[in-house]
Amino acid sequence: MWKAAAILFKGLFAAACVVVVWQALGPPDGPGSLIPWDKALHGGTFFVLTGMALLAFPKMKLWRVSLLMLGFGGLIEILQSLPFFDRDAEWADLVADAVGIGAVIGVAVAVALRRKLPA
């Protein structure tokens, strides 16, 4: 049972990463975007992706998950800076990604500490 769940979480995480790259490199959204503030979109996306990464790779150290997710965000920004994509790279987007990542890691640390405290 757990092996099937692990495969499912890894597959969902990989699919989510593909969708994020697709959206990040495609044409920019018009005024009808679901989340109008770009930085909230970045933070929320990386909050969800990092949570999915923790489920997909539960034995991986939190610092390593954080570093890999931040690297993924950085890679997206590098790709957006290439001239054949109609996108702009921004340091502020990477900072918003880091805020989303940090929020999930903070929750994970709080849950781990709570489990160690006596009831």
C-alpha positions as CSV (number, residue, x, y, z in Angstrom):
1,M,0.0,0.0,0.0
2,W,2.7,2.5,1.0
3,K,4.7,1.7,-2.1
4,A,1.7,2.5,-4.3
5,A,1.2,5.8,-2.5
6,A,4.9,6.7,-2.9
7,I,4.7,6.1,-6.6
8,L,1.5,8.1,-6.8
9,F,3.0,11.1,-4.9
10,K,6.1,11.1,-7.1
11,G,4.0,11.0,-10.3
12,L,1.7,13.8,-9.1
13,F,4.8,15.9,-8.1
14,A,6.4,15.3,-11.5
15,A,3.2,16.2,-13.3
16,A,2.8,19.4,-11.2
17,C,6.4,20.4,-12.1
18,V,5.7,19.9,-15.8
19,V,2.6,22.1,-15.5
20,V,4.5,24.8,-13.7
21,V,7.2,24.9,-16.3
22,W,4.6,24.9,-19.1
23,Q,2.8,27.8,-17.5
24,A,6.0,29.7,-16.6
25,L,7.4,29.5,-20.2
26,G,4.1,30.0,-22.1
27,P,2.5,33.3,-23.0
28,P,1.8,35.5,-20.0
29,D,-1.8,35.4,-18.7
30,G,-4.0,38.3,-19.6
31,P,-6.2,40.3,-17.1
32,G,-8.4,37.2,-16.4
33,S,-5.8,35.4,-14.2
34,L,-7.2,33.6,-11.2
35,I,-4.6,35.2,-8.9
36,P,-4.0,38.8,-10.1
37,W,-0.8,39.4,-8.1
38,D,2.2,37.7,-9.7
39,K,4.2,37.3,-6.4
40,A,1.2,35.6,-4.6
41,L,1.0,33.2,-7.6
42,H,4.7,32.4,-7.2
43,G,4.6,31.9,-3.5
44,G,1.4,29.8,-3.6
45,T,2.8,27.7,-6.4
46,F,6.0,26.9,-4.6
47,F,4.1,26.4,-1.3
48,V,2.1,23.6,-3.1
49,L,5.0,22.2,-5.0
50,T,7.2,22.0,-1.9
51,G,4.4,20.3,0.1
52,M,4.1,17.8,-2.8
53,A,7.8,17.3,-2.8
54,L,7.8,16.5,1.0
55,L,5.1,13.9,0.3
56,A,6.9,12.5,-2.7
57,F,10.2,12.2,-0.9
58,P,9.5,11.8,2.8
59,K,13.0,10.7,3.7
60,M,14.8,13.6,2.1
61,K,16.2,16.2,4.5
62,L,14.2,19.4,4.7
63,W,17.2,21.6,3.7
64,R,17.7,19.5,0.6
65,V,14.1,19.7,-0.4
66,S,14.3,23.5,0.1
67,L,17.5,23.8,-1.9
68,L,16.1,21.7,-4.8
69,M,12.9,23.7,-4.9
70,L,14.7,27.0,-4.9
71,G,17.0,25.7,-7.6
72,F,13.9,24.7,-9.6
73,G,12.5,28.3,-9.2
74,G,15.9,29.7,-10.2
75,L,16.0,27.5,-13.3
76,I,12.5,28.8,-14.3
77,E,13.8,32.4,-14.0
78,I,16.9,31.6,-16.1
79,L,14.7,30.0,-18.8
80,Q,12.4,33.0,-18.7
81,S,15.3,35.3,-19.4
82,L,16.1,33.6,-22.7
83,P,15.1,35.7,-25.7
84,F,12.9,33.1,-27.4
85,F,10.4,33.0,-24.5
86,D,8.1,36.0,-24.3
87,R,8.7,36.3,-20.5
88,D,10.8,38.4,-18.1
89,A,12.9,37.0,-15.3
90,E,12.7,38.8,-12.0
91,W,14.6,38.4,-8.7
92,A,11.4,39.2,-6.9
93,D,9.8,36.1,-8.3
94,L,12.6,34.0,-6.9
95,V,12.1,35.7,-3.5
96,A,8.4,34.9,-3.7
97,D,9.2,31.3,-4.5
98,A,11.5,31.2,-1.4
99,V,8.7,32.6,0.8
100,G,6.4,29.8,-0.3
101,I,9.1,27.2,0.2
102,G,9.9,28.6,3.6
103,A,6.3,28.6,4.7
104,V,5.9,24.8,4.0
105,I,9.3,24.0,5.7
106,G,8.2,26.1,8.7
107,V,5.0,24.1,9.0
108,A,7.0,20.8,8.6
109,V,9.4,21.8,11.3
110,A,6.5,22.9,13.6
111,V,4.7,19.6,13.1
112,A,8.0,17.6,13.8
113,L,8.6,19.6,17.0
114,R,5.0,19.2,18.1
115,R,5.3,15.4,17.7
116,K,8.4,15.4,20.0
117,L,6.7,17.3,22.8
118,P,4.9,15.4,25.5
119,A,1.1,15.4,25.3
